[in-house]
Amino acid sequence: MDAIGPELRNYCYMVQRGKPAASMALQTRYVEEATTIATEEYQLHIYTEELSDGWVTFWVYKYSHILNVIKMTPQEPVTTFDHWLLGKLFGYEEAAIQEFLSVKHEHS
């Protein structure tokens, strides 16, 4: 767990301080320990989605309504709305989302 512990704790800290959600790819063998860190050390909620064989996307979030948002997010964002939604979910400001979308459209 030492390999992902610092990264997970950083994400949990940011969510605890106001970021709506954070996610990371995690091997299934680490889910139990990661859950303990998120729920007991940081009092956050967790949600996992199967990513591939032996891997999950491990989500942490503070407010229960965020789970519905997570479940509605596309795996691969395509539209401006998809990117905006993910930007907001990960705590980006409107200006940063606009900048990302502008660059993305320049390369499309």
N, C-alpha and C positions, 0 to 999 in steps of 0.2 A: 504493500500500500504506500510505501514511501515514495514511489514513483508518481502517484497521483494525489497523494495527501495534500501537499502544498497547493497544488492547482485547485483542488476541490475546496479547500479552506478559503482560498482567495475568492472563488466564486460565491461561496456561502457568505463571506463577509460583505461582498458587494450587494448581494440580495438583502441581507439583513439591514444594510444602510440605505436601501431604497430602490435598487435595480429590480424591476418586476420579476425577472427570471434569469436563469443561467442554465446552460446544458453542456455536457461533455460526453464523448464516447468513452465507454467504460466496459472492461471485460466483466462478464457475469460473475466471475469468482470474487470480484471486489464489491459487488452490490451491497452485501450485508454490512460490511465495514463502512462503506460510503454512506449508507442509510443512517448508521449510528452517528457518524460525524455530523451529518446535516440535521438530523432530528434532535439529537441529544445535546450536541455542543452549540448548535446555532438556532434551535427551535424552529426549523423550517420544514416545509412539506417537501415530499419527493414524489416523482412520477418517473416510471421507466417505460421505454418503448423498445421493442426488439429492433436492432439495427442490422445485424447479420449473425451468423452462427457464432455463439460465444460472446457476442457484444450487444450492449444496449446503449441507447441514448438516455443518460441519467440527468433528469431535470431537478432543479431546486427552485422553490418559490415560497413566498411568505404568505400571500393572501389567497384564500381558497378559490376565489373567482378566477384566478389566473389559470387554474387547471383547465377550465373550459376553453380559454384562449389557446393554451398549449395544444389541446386536442384538435383545435380547428386550424392550426398552422400547417401550411403545405410542406411536404418533405423537400420539395425543390421549388422555390419561389420563382414565379414567372412574371406576374403582373406587378404594376406599380403598387397596388394594394397589398399584394403578398409581401413585397419588400418593406413597405411601410409598417405593416403589422409586425413583422419580425424585428424591424428596427426598434419599434416601441417596446416590444416584449423584452428585448435585450437592453433597454434603457438608453438608447441613443436619442439625442436631441433632434428636433426637426431639421435644423441646419445641416447636421451630419447626414441625415437620411437624404436630404435634397442633394448634397454633394455626391453621395454614393450613386444616387439615381442619375445624376447628370453625367458622371463618368461612365456608368454602365451603358447609357444611351449613346454616348460618343463611340463606344466600342462595339455597338450592335450593328 
